[in-house]
Amino acid sequence: MSQPIGPHWDEPDVVIVGAGASGAAVAWSLSQAGYRVVCLEQGGWVRPESMPHSRDDWELHRLTNFNPDPNVRQLAVDYPVNDAASTFTPLMFNAVGGSTIHWSAHFPRYHPSDFQVRSLDGVGDDWPLSYAELEPFYDLSDRITGVSGLTGDPSQPPRSGRGTPPLPVGRLGETIASGFDKLGWHWWVSDGAIVSEPYDGRPACNLCGPCDLGCPTGARSSADVTFWPRALRNGAELRTGCRVREISVDAQGRARGVLYYDAAGALCEQRAPLVVLAANGVGTPRLLLNSRSTHFPDGLANRSGLVGKNLMFHPFAAVGGVFPQALDSSSGPIGSVIFSHEFYETDSGRDFVRGFGLQVVRQSGPLHTAMGGFTMTRVPWGTAHQAVFAERFGHMINIGVMGEDLPEAVNEVVLDPELSDAHGIPAPLVRYRLSDNSVRLLDFGVARAGEALQAAGATKILDNTPFRPSGWHLLGTCRMGDNPAKSVVDRWGGAHDVDNLFIVDGSLFVTSAAVNPTTTIQALALRTADYIQGLRSSSR
Amino acid sequence: MTQQPEVAGPQAEASVTSQPTPTSAPPVLDAAQRALLRSVLNRIVPARLDLPGAGDLEVGDFIERTLAVSIRLRRLFLNGLREVEITTGAEREFVGLDAESQIVVLQTVEQRAAAFFVALVEHTYRGYYTLAAVQRVVGWEPRPPQPLGHSLPPFDSSLLDRQRQRAPFWRQTG
């Protein structure tokens, strides 16, 4: 290893790579316990005034520099992703707060069964922990994050009170709820990481709509307004504009720190006795695979050969119903309305295992509708244009069909042999295809979504299956497990091969469940931070 | 399963620009190209009773400003406009055709120059639906989401009464 040309910084107790949901949670927890924390983030702070919500051309930003796809945005802080061989486009955002900046903030928990899919259904693998073990960390995460919702949902175990009441569902939510009721199916108001009342110094949501473009009021609980202010008050140091190239190792094969390019482009090394990776399910395996040494010729912590393998998204389809009546469908947070878990669990009468959730999604503005809205079925050009636009605009309810993904080694993140980022670091190449089980699951789910929309009064159904730009959830590429031959990290997120390296992002997921993962990512990160603190206590 | 187009976010790959259209930019079209584009746009989004077509609403200016900052799109559009002329034929001009004949030409161009055409349609929509005049007539208050937001009545929890009567059905584990 050549000597870095930049400065060595004073050693903190821990260096964290990535300031998104999981990195922020760990930074807060460890700094709260007195650890000296340094976090390196390749992006910067996204200031409220830089968000498009107060601009007349706000809808154009969804298609350009606020698009969730880094290949579309092409910002200096982004790295390219080769996704040509992937059914789904991997989506992410590089900033303080990470992808929670672009987050629709649906905030569900895993079901208890999600941790035991091998035992229960003979597929995937069991997690080395249970829902009960994680529950206190879910509660802690909820409390710091700030959530809205309602307890009492019969599809879930009892849980702690939500911090604020449910968000309004409007005519759109009431209409589709009537459809679920007619069919005798479950529905419940969504858990949202959006506060409906003032909470922890943040204002209540004013229902402006496009959470996917950021939240300039701070009502939506992205990590930059929840964990980070607390962590910084505790003394954590957050260095933005710092892109990590690799994890450096010492002569014994332990992590020595990280090599990174600072905001001025200088190559530096940040040493620390503990390294925590929180760079998401694509970024973390990319870093590990790029950290080759004599100890780890195939990439750091990769003696199992599983770094980058078992990539999971969520099999996803978008279904839209066109209704004769106006539904006020652009008012309120775009992604947090109501959901149904009627088909969440395995049913032996179906031709697939595991299940899916139905998530109700709003429309956005006129441009979004013309471009095809949530289902991306574009309004036709020509003589029919005005009539079709009028039929859809403000008259649609959308349902996202989100199924459980199961780990398969053929779905993977590797280093691209040709493509690289602005610093010459190899870009990730993503290979992913839907399994036969997922195809059958989605076909069944799309039919059920259409049924619900029709029961609610829809006169036309549009669908987009599978929905390519739905790779929000990047999971499984450094899976957790007790057996070092079959997993990358142990039950605490510690790398089997490197005892001072921890992973806390979605890459350690064993299975995907059929719900949005951020709640679980943050809870697991807090649990790992707790464990790290225990290690120090026990070593004294 | 339906066949998927090449998409990048809620748009076709061919349409992608990494930045929003600037409010001013140097011209890239000559007068004839500008007139042709205007005529084409009036067929992509035709007039309605209370509003002219997209071309007559100066959406062409919006597109031209976009072309000024994207070499890739500029090439695509210049070649595409030439394709419209070729398809129209040397003996006539697109701008002089009746609406029905113009549509026939554009349907042919849509097949022959698919990448251009999808970018044409999507950038027409970008320009057209960000005009305040258009937003007003389609029933959208022409203002950004903030600072006013929207208002909705609070959630009526009695809507969940039927659901509350259901016994817990989450799967118990050991």
Interface residues (C-beta under 8 A of the other chain):
Chain A: P52 H53 S54 R55 D56 D57 W58 E59 L60 H61 R62 L63 T64 N65 N67 P68 D69 N71 V72 R73 Q74 L75 T89 H111 P112 S113 F115 Q116 S119 L120 S130 Y131 L150 G152 D153 P154 S155 Q156 P157 P165 P166 L167 P168 V169 G170 E174 A177 D181 H186 W187 W188 V189 C205 N206 L207 C208 G209 P210 P216 T217 D328 S330 S331 G332 E345 G365 P366 L367 H368 T369 A370 M371 G372 G373 M376 R378 V379 W381 G382 T383 H385 Q386 F389 A390 F393 G394 V439 L442 D443 D463 N464 T465 P466 R468 P469
Chain B: M1 T2 Q4 V7 A8 G9 P10 Q11 S15 V16 T17 S18 Q19 P20 T21 R43 I44 V45 P46 R48 I103 L106 V121 E122 T124 Y125 R126 Y128 Y129 T130 A132 V134 Q135 V138 G139 W140 P142 R143 P144 P145 Q146 P147 L148 G149 H150 S151 L152 P153 P154 F155 D156 S157 L159 L160 R162 Q163 R164 R166 A167 P168 F169 W170 R171 Q172 T173 G174
